Amino acid sequence: MDIIFKNQKFQKIVNSQKLLVQEHGDRQAQRIRRRLDELRAAATLEDLHYLPQARCHELTGNRRGQLSLDLVHPYRLIIVPANEPVPRKADGGLDWSHVTAVLVLGVEDTHD
């Protein structure tokens, strides 16, 4: 899967182990790296359904359209589909099997 980052600063941080550990700590840095590796290895977003440890799921409310992947609690890696147009099912829901690119928004506590 193709991965695009929201901004160059975050991309620079996640592409440098030293900066990633400085910003997020060792344990969180390992989880972020693992989730990004899982995204890169996946052909489509649907492949992440087979990885229960990632717990990839769609968010609701004011975060509708975003997806969340588990990191170290309570933090999540927040992504959105980057395909244009966003693949949809007949019922209007996201068609995970056709999402081949994601935009990484960042690491957040979605429970705030």
Buried (B, 14 or more C-beta within 10 A) or exposed (E): BEBEBBEEEBBEBBEEEEBBBEBBEEEBBBBBBBBBEBBEEBEBBBBBBEBEEBEBEEBEEEBEEBBBBBBBEEBBBBBBBBBEEEBEEEEEEBBBBBBBBBBBBBBBEEEE
